[in-house]
Amino acid sequence: MPRALTIAGSDSGGGAGIQAGLKTFAALGVFGMTAITAVTVQNTKGVSGYQEISPRTVADQIRAVAGDIGMDAAKTGMLASAAIVEAVAEAVRETGIPNLVVDPVFVSKHGHPLLQEDAVVALRRAILPLARLVTPNLPEAAGLGALRVESRHDMERAASALLELGAGAVLVKGGHLPEGIAADLFADGDGREWLEGERIDTPHTHGTGCVLSAAIRRTSPGAIRSWTRSTRARPSSPRPSAMLCPSARASVR
């Protein structure tokens, strides 16, 4: 059975964070593990507060499961502070965790900040170079790339900027684009590919980014070009558009 680790915050409402990751793992036949970075106080209406876990405890959780159970992939979500970012990066490097997907959570769906300002610099410097794939929405791509991201052209510029920062591949999610269709951009060292689909008009988008990044960890070793260069690649697996278009159709933000 494949093994995956989610390094993220706990959502008391169960719709995002580690809860969303574990549910997605279970649905895809993956053994899920967690390293909790923060305990949030939230429900479907929003986040009213959170308490960070100490950086040392976050890193020790990663080392505990990596040294015993092992893992085939991992994902980061809410990292909260620069100190936690640095601790996670050190633990990931030390344990040699493969196939790291970085979901750079900046704010909640309802606008509550989940990442301190000084942590953005730490994300760029310490986490992105370790990422096989990073999955920012438009505001997150703007924050990481230090540029405005409001159009498809901007998404292409942001993807290039994140690749230059060391990410192996980038999936810029276009849910915030003012378009009638949902358009995501996948980019890596071999090129770019637009993933388009019908936009579904729904308010039920809480946790969609968490679910997407968790699902990618199960299917992308063959579906995303950056994974096809690894020893775990499966040549018969679908191309990126076949795997990711359903997420685009859900207007993932």
C-alpha positions in Angstrom: 0.0 0.0 0.0 1.4 3.5 -0.9 2.3 5.7 2.1 1.9 9.4 2.2 2.4 12.1 4.9 0.5 15.4 5.2 2.3 18.2 7.0 -0.4 20.7 7.7 -2.9 22.2 10.2 -5.8 20.5 11.8 -9.3 21.7 10.7 -11.8 21.3 13.5 -14.6 21.4 10.9 -13.1 18.5 9.0 -13.2 20.1 5.6 -9.6 21.1 5.0 -6.1 20.5 6.4 -5.0 17.1 7.7 -8.6 15.9 7.8 -9.1 16.5 4.1 -5.8 14.9 3.3 -6.5 11.8 5.3 -9.9 11.4 3.7 -8.5 11.8 0.3 -5.7 9.2 1.0 -8.3 6.7 2.2 -10.5 7.2 -0.9 -7.4 6.5 -3.1 -6.1 3.5 -1.1 -3.2 5.3 0.5 -2.0 4.8 4.0 -2.0 8.3 5.5 0.2 9.8 8.2 0.3 13.3 9.7 2.6 15.9 11.1 0.4 18.6 12.6 1.7 22.2 12.4 -1.2 24.0 14.0 -4.6 23.4 15.6 -7.2 25.7 14.1 -10.6 26.8 15.4 -12.8 26.7 12.4 -16.0 25.5 10.8 -17.7 26.1 7.5 -18.1 29.8 8.3 -14.4 30.6 8.8 -11.3 30.4 11.0 -11.6 32.2 14.3 -8.1 31.4 15.6 -5.3 28.9 15.7 -2.5 27.7 18.0 0.9 26.7 16.4 2.6 23.5 17.4 6.3 24.0 18.4 8.7 23.8 15.4 10.6 21.0 17.2 7.5 18.9 17.7 6.5 19.4 14.1 9.9 18.2 12.9 9.9 15.3 15.4 6.6 14.1 14.0 8.1 13.9 10.5 11.2 12.1 11.7 9.1 9.6 13.8 7.0 8.3 10.9 9.8 8.6 8.3 12.2 6.6 10.4 9.7 3.8 11.2 6.8 3.5 8.6 8.5 5.3 5.8 6.7 7.1 3.0 6.4 7.4 -0.8 5.3 11.0 -0.9 4.5 13.9 1.3 2.7 17.2 1.2 2.9 20.5 3.0 -0.2 22.7 3.7 -0.5 25.3 6.5 3.0 26.0 7.9 2.1 29.1 9.8 5.5 30.6 10.7 9.1 30.9 9.4 10.3 28.8 12.3 8.0 25.9 11.3 8.9 26.3 7.7 12.6 26.0 8.5 12.0 23.0 10.8 10.0 21.2 8.2 12.6 21.8 5.5 15.4 20.5 7.7 13.4 17.3 8.6 12.5 16.7 4.9 16.1 17.0 3.9 17.3 14.9 6.8 14.9 12.0 6.2 15.1 12.1 2.4 11.4 12.4 1.9 10.6 11.8 -1.9 7.9 13.4 -4.0 7.1 16.5 -1.9 4.1 18.5 -3.0 3.9 22.0 -1.6 0.5 23.6 -1.2 1.6 27.1 -0.1 -1.4 28.0 2.1 -1.4 31.8 2.8 -5.0 32.5 3.9 -8.2 30.5 4.5 -11.1 30.5 2.1 -12.7 33.1 4.2 -9.7 35.4 4.3 -8.1 34.5 7.6 -4.3 34.7 7.5 -2.6 31.3 8.0 1.0 32.2 7.2 3.0 35.0 8.9 4.6 37.5 6.5 8.2 36.5 7.4 7.4 32.9 6.5 7.0 33.7 2.8 10.7 34.4 2.5 11.4 31.1 4.3 9.1 29.2 1.9 10.9 30.6 -1.1 14.3 29.8 0.3 13.9 26.6 2.2 10.8 24.7 0.9 10.4 25.4 -2.8 13.8 23.9 -3.8 12.6 20.7 -2.1 9.3 20.6 -4.0 8.6 18.1 -6.8 5.5 20.2 -7.4 4.1 23.4 -5.9 0.3 24.2 -6.3 -0.4 27.9 -5.7 -3.6 29.7 -6.5 -3.3 33.2 -7.9 -2.7 35.2 -4.7 -0.2 32.6 -3.5 1.6 32.6 -6.8 1.8 36.4 -6.5 3.2 36.2 -3.0 5.8 33.6 -3.8 6.8 35.1 -7.1 6.7 38.7 -5.8 4.6 39.9 -8.8 1.0 40.6 -9.8 -1.0 37.6 -11.0 -4.3 38.5 -12.5 -4.3 37.0 -16.0 -3.1 34.0 -17.9 0.0 35.8 -19.0 0.7 36.6 -15.3 0.3 32.9 -14.5 2.9 32.0 -17.0 5.3 34.6 -15.5 4.6 33.3 -12.0 5.2 29.7 -13.0 8.6 30.7 -14.5 9.5 32.6 -11.4 8.7 29.6 -9.1 10.7 27.2 -11.3 13.6 29.6 -11.0 13.3 29.4 -7.3 13.9 25.7 -7.5 10.5 23.9 -7.7 10.6 20.9 -9.9 7.2 21.7 -11.4 4.3 24.2 -10.8 0.6 24.0 -11.1 -0.9 27.5 -10.9 -4.6 27.2 -10.1 -6.7 29.6 -12.0 -9.9 29.6 -9.9 -9.6 33.3 -9.3 -9.4 34.2 -13.0 -12.4 36.3 -14.2 -13.2 33.8 -16.9 -16.2 31.6 -17.8 -14.0 28.5 -17.8 -11.6 27.1 -15.2 -8.0 27.2 -16.4 -5.0 25.9 -14.5 -1.4 26.1 -15.8 1.1 23.2 -15.4 4.7 24.0 -16.0 8.0 22.3 -15.6 11.4 22.2 -17.3 10.0 20.6 -20.4 7.3 23.1 -21.1 3.8 24.3 -20.2 0.3 22.9 -20.5 -3.1 24.6 -20.0 -5.7 22.4 -18.2 -9.1 23.7 -18.9 -12.6 22.6 -18.0 -16.1 23.8 -17.2 -16.4 26.1 -14.2 -18.9 25.0 -11.6 -20.6 27.8 -9.8 -20.6 26.7 -6.2 -19.8 28.2 -2.8 -18.6 24.8 -1.6 -14.9 25.2 -2.2 -13.6 24.8 1.4 -10.6 22.4 1.3 -10.4 22.0 -2.4 -6.8 22.9 -2.5 -6.0 20.4 0.2 -7.8 17.6 -1.6 -6.1 18.4 -4.9 -2.6 18.4 -3.5 -3.4 15.2 -1.5 -4.8 13.4 -4.6 -1.8 14.5 -6.8 0.5 12.6 -4.4 -1.2 9.4 -5.2 -1.6 9.7 -9.0 1.2 12.0 -10.2 4.2 9.6 -10.3 3.0 8.7 -13.8 0.6 11.5 -14.6 2.8 14.6 -14.2 5.9 14.9 -16.4 8.2 15.8 -13.5 7.3 12.4 -12.0 7.8 10.5 -15.2 11.5 11.1 -14.9 11.7 9.3 -11.5 12.3 5.6 -11.1 8.7 5.2 -9.9 7.2 6.4 -13.2 4.6 4.3 -14.9 4.6 4.9 -18.7 1.0 3.8 -19.1 -0.4 6.4 -16.7 -2.5 9.3 -18.1 -1.0 12.6 -19.1 -1.4 15.7 -16.8 -4.5 17.0 -18.5 -6.3 13.6 -18.0 -5.6 13.6 -14.3 -6.0 17.3 -13.4 -8.8 18.5 -15.6 -11.5 17.2 -13.1 -9.9 19.4 -10.5 -9.9 22.4 -12.9 -13.6 21.8 -13.5 -14.2 22.1 -9.8 -12.8 25.6 -9.9 -10.1 24.8 -7.4 -8.7 27.9 -5.7 
